[in-house]
Amino acid sequence: MPADPWAVVTYPNGTTETVHCTLDDDKYTIGLPVFWVGQAYRVELHADNEPESWKNSIGMQIPGMAFNSETGVLSGTPTESVNGYWAMHASNAAGNSKTLWLRFLVLTEDEKPAITAETLPAGVVGAEYSEMIGLSGFVGSTREWSISSGTLPDGLTLSASGTMGWLHGTPTAAGSYTFAVRMENAAGVAEKQYTVVILSELMTPQIINGPR
């Protein structure tokens, strides 16, 4: 049987990356990096005991990219967004074979993630604070939220809740706090800076009687 395969990916700028095979749910899988519509890529499939032939098997394909069964090269320029698996079947002279699944994600530029909350409201010392920070663009992959610079108000924490960032807690100190929220997933990085003011107490408006 051909040994566990790997792929060499050539990016539009000419740089290359080697991606190794993993065993996911009993499937030999190579997770390709994110491809972008309108940019050219080349993926060379390899295995020890080089297979004599590769061929398309089952699964989805990437519009705009073609597979050469003689060379084991997938190349071209993606033309539309797509997310799925493309199965390749490899066999060698000994008659052994293996199916390799290519996991892919193709996106357009406007699907890059973006943080949508323009501002965050003020809080009050001792009062519960809870604000969601939304996303636009592609949010269907693993998301990592973090504070990339600055300091959160004392008592507040940034957590992930589904496709949202969640700033929550109970402020313990008054002041003005400036910080940057960062979100990273397979489609890219989004970052935005905020300033949150924490008041020492909730100021209630007062009616002042004027001269009579």
N, C-alpha and C positions, 0 to 999 in steps of 0.2 A: 504494500500500500504506500502511496506517496506520503512522505513525512509531513508533519504539520506545516501548512503553507504560511507565507507572509506576503506582504505587498509593499512595493516602493511607489510612493505617491510623489508626482512632480507637480508643483504648484505653478500658477501663472507667472510668477517672478523667476522661475527656474530652480528654486530651492527644492530639495527632496526630503522625504520623511519615510522611515521604515515603520510599518505597522504590523505587529505580530498577531497571530491567530489565538483566539481564546475558545474555550469550550463552554457555550451557553446553552443550557437546556438540551444537552446532548447534540448540539449543532456546532460544527467548526465555523467560527465567525470571525471576520475581520471588520472592525468598526472603522469605517473611513472617516476622515475629518469632514467638517462642513464644506460643501461646495456652494459656490455662488453662481446664479444665473448670469450668463454672458461672459464667463471667464473659462479659459481652457485648462483642462486637467489631463493627466496621464497616470494610469495605475497599472503597474507591472506585477503580475502574480508569479510567485516563485514557490518552489518546494524542493527539499532535498530529494535525491532520486528523481530528478526532473521528469514530470509527466510527459508522455508523448503527445497528449492532446488535452485541450480544454474545450468545453462547450457549454452554451447556455443550458440551464436546466429548467427551473421553475422560478416563480416570484416576479416581482416588478422589475422594470428596467428604467434607466435614466434617460428621458427624452433628450436627444442631442448628442448622446455618447454611444459609441459602438464598441463591441467586443470582438477582437481578432482571435479566433480559436487556435490558430497556428502558433501565435506568439504569446498568448496569454496576456494581452494588453487591452485594457479598457481606456478609451481616449475620446476626446471631443469637448464640446462646449455645451453645458446644460442649457436648455431653453425654457424650462418651467420649474416651479417649486414642486418637490416630491419628497416623500419620506417613506422608506420601506426597506425591503431586502431583495437582493438579486443573487440567485443561486448559480454557481459554476460547478461543473462536474469535471474532475480531473482523473485521468487514467494513465498507467504506465505500461512498459513492455511486458511486465509480469502478469498483466491482466487485472491488477488491483486497481481500485478506484476510491475516490473520496469526494463528497459534495462539500463545497465551501460556500458559505453565505456571506455576502458583502452587505453590511448594514450601512445605509447612506441617508443623508439629509441634505437636500438642495434648497436654498433659500434665495429670495430677492433682497436687494439692498433695503427696501422699505420694511422688511421683516426683522431687521436688527432690533434688539430690545431697547426700550426707552422707558425711563421713569416718568410717570405722568403727573404726579402731585407737584404743583407749582410752589406752594408754600405750606407750612405746617402751623397750626394755631398755637397760641400761648397756653401755658399751663399754670397751675397754682400749687404751691407747696402744700402737701398733705392731701391733695385731691387726685383721684385716679385719672390717669391720662391714657388714652387709647386712640391711635390714628393709624389708618391703613395707607400704605404707599403703593400705588398701582403700577402696572406695567402695560406697555403696548408692544406690538411686534410679536416675534416668535417666543412663546413662553412654555412650549410643550416639552422642554427637556429639563434635566436636573438644574436647579437654581441655587446659587450660593450668594447669600446676602452678607454684607459686612459694612463696617464703618471704616472708610479708607483714610480719613484725616479728621482732625478736630476731636471734640469730646462731647459725648451725650450729656444731657442734664443728669445730675446725680439722681439715682433711683429709677431711671428709664433704661430699657433694654430694647434692642432691635432683634426681632425674631422673624422667621419665615412662616407664612400661613398660606399653603397652596401656592397660587401664582402671585401672592401679595407679600410685601414687607409689612411688618407690624411693629410700630413703635409704641411701647406700653410700659406701665409701671406707675409708681407714685413719687412725684418729685419731692426731694428733700431739702433743696437749697435754691434760693432765688438767684436770678442772674440771666445773662444772655449767653446762649451757647451756639456756637457755629460748628458744623460738622458736615462731612460728605458721606452720602449713602452710595454704596456700590453694589451692583448686581451683575453676576457673571453666569452665563450658560453657554450651551454649544453654539449659539448664534452670535455671541459677542459679549461686550461689556457695556453696561449703562451706569452712569454716575451723575449725581446731582448734589449740589451744596444747599444746605438749609441753615437758617437761624431760628432757634426757638427761644422765646422769652418765658421764663418762669417767674411768676409774681409771688410775692410773700403772702399776699392775701387777695381775695377777690374784692375788687373795688366796686361798690355799688353806687350808681349815680345819685346825687343829692339835688333836691330842688332848693334853690336859694331865692328867698323872697327879695324882690327889688324894692326900691323906695316907694312909699305910698303917696 
